[in-house]
Amino acid sequence: VETVYLDTATVVTIDLDHCTLRFIPTRNYASPDRELSVPKIRAFLSKDEKVTLQTEVCTSHVKLRVVNAREPSLKYRDYRCDFEVIVPEGVVLPGLLILEHSDGYASSVRGGPMDSDTTDFGLRFGPNMLSVQGAYLNVRLENVTAKEMHFDVDNGYIIGKDLETTDPTRMSSFKTQSADIILTTTKMTSVQMKQDSANLVCLTAANNSLFVDDRRQIQCNFIESKAVSRRNPTTRMQKGSPPADPQKSHTDPQKSAATQSAYRTRPGDSSADTNHGWGVGGVHGSGRDSRGEHRTEENGHGGGGGGEIPYYSSPYPVVKATDPNLYTHMRANRRTHLNYTIPEFGPLEMCPDAVTRKKDVVYVPGCTDMALCKQSETQICLCRPICDLIEPEELFYDGIRGVPGTCDVSGKCCRLISREFSTADLFPTPNQPRDGAAIDPILFPWGPRQLQQQWQVQSKTGQIAVTALQDLQLQARVSSYKLEAVTDFVEQDIDIPADTKDLLDVLFHPSGAVRPTDVIFEFSLMGPGVAERQEASLFWLASLVYLVIESALLDTLSVGIIKPKQSKVDIRISPAFCPAFVPVDDFTEQDRRLVLVRKKLEDALQDWPVGSQRRALPMESALIYKPTQSRPKGFKLDAKTNLIVVELIYVETFRLIWAVVYMAVALAVAIAAVIIGQMTMTLR
């Protein structure tokens, strides 16, 4: 056992190698640990000179790293690596970075009030950061508060219940490759999210308090003519003409609103107009320039994955909208963009002023009176030459190129932007306004996408579920699945991934057999909306005898003759359920979900691979759902509805089995009495 005290540490790094790390309150220990006033780490490693703990403890940044130098084939055989972080009540923990570097074997991080020996326990990092990174990590945390959090996990899962980040100017991030992300909070939260494989995102909040934006959003802003091109906008000025004066263009009171200074705001700011139904589209990677490279602003990071929330602007020289070369370029290249035709005039056709030739007049569809050679000075007409008459690849502003623009009546250039992340606002209390500041900035000091917490959640193939509720157990809720309309009931198909079915086929049907050699087979469920293994599992039992009589008791009664063998396999449900949590008193929904999971599992056991001969489960076997804190549940066909329903199992009602048990006990006692009597007579 190695021990490290964190009395002077401000930052701690723990680098794991197929280890378990658990946070435990001091109240679980005897003295002197019970009286600790500073956090303490204990490491338990295999007694092997090739398994060591490297430590750096003489600075304020404490570093611990597990080094396993065994041969690859023996690396994790008879291996132990356990960390205990002993936390005094009410103590603020230092900043913590947990890393993982095992060769394909999971490490686990666990802390919070979810276990019987840690009730009412929580982790407080105060002004410090919590960060977890690794290729294969199973993270289960609850009741955790930190200034910001950053999780970057490839495989495994991230389950964080009752999380709170305290700095609304910092973007906390949760990122995975295939690991599911399940988060809950009691604070109002603005979320950026992206799920690449199938948009498997479930958002849940209180009634009338969930607001979801599509990744594609209409954005309308006033622009300068510099938006025409980022490459070299000044080339469209007349040869020899002086450069535009940016200061003048920003302050000239006569200048049209369409040529006011470029908009500079946070992504998703409420000043962007999203209420116009323009039928144009495009692609944009938030935080990247036109070359796809990340842009970094002062005091921020372009990707938004941590640090200050990024700002976007277009810092290029201003070209006045009156530049004639701009219009000439537009006139030469814009004949097909809006499907209009520029009127043709002869070289001698003159305007009413008898000086200007009509062929030299800039033609703006719907805005130019060619009879009088005059332009309309409405806001929309002043906007069109620098917006919807510009080729998409030439239209660049707010960091976005390649999206067609359309002017609105106020003179703003509107574009349908496909952002890298979708956005949503989640409130834990019902009937909250999204833009509270517009109603009363004192009572409701928040705006869209500017709530107390800023979270960015993304995964390649893992599912995402974010819930904001004051009472996760009882409160009414609404949800949005796959960023679709908000509803109080989401009905979607669930499934078991093909790779999990393949593994299940190998384990449950060894060499093609109908059933496994083990008589008890546990299916540990994983995914949003299903119970964790610590709460419940599904079991296949070769006989109900193994439900009525626990394995240990059966082993004892049979004097070791019958030792039931048991196997376990993790079953990931994907796509899974939305919302990720249902009220504890909603037994109808709980049973509905159990029936669906049982159906998918039964199909996988009997009819996978597709096209193979059906391998029906033996009649005497059963699929049972067994919670750790309540009665087991079985499944039966309801004669009235002809549907599978869930029913509680009362093991004490299996009289025949218990009669056999009592007979076995009586027989064992009788045999023991005879043996003792014989021994007593012999000793005499």
Secondary structure, DSSP 8 states (H G I E B T S, - for coil): -EEEE-SS-SEEEEEESS-EEEEEEGGGS-TTGGG-SS-EEEEEE-S-TTEEEEEE-SSSEEEEEEEE-S-GGGTTTT--EEEEEEE-TT----EEEEEE--SS--EEEEESTTSTTSTT--EE-TTSEEEEEEEEEEEEEEEEEESEEEEEEEEEEEEEEEEEE--TTBEEEEEESS-EEEEEESS-EEEEEEETTT--EEEEEETT-EEEE-SEEEEEE---GGGG-SS-GGGGS-TT-----HHHHHH-TTS-GGGS----B-TT-TTS-------------TTB-TTS-B---TTS-TT-SSSB---B--------TT-HHHHHHHHHH-TTTTT-------TT-B-TTSSSBGGGS---TTTEETTTTEE--SHHHHHGGGTTTS-GGG-EETTEES---EE-TTS-EEEEEE-SSEEEEE-SSSS--SSHHHH-TTTS---TT-SSEEEEEEESSS-EEEEE-S-TTT--EEEEETT---BS---------HHHHHHHHHHHSGGG-SS-SSSEEEEEEESTTS--TTTEEEEEESSTHHHHS-HHHHHHHTTTS----EEEEEEE-SS--SSS---TT-HHHHHHHHHHHHHHHHHHHHH-STTS------TT-EEEEEESSS--EEEEE-TTT-SEEEEE--GGG-HHHHHHHHHHHHHHHHHHHHHHHHHHHHH-
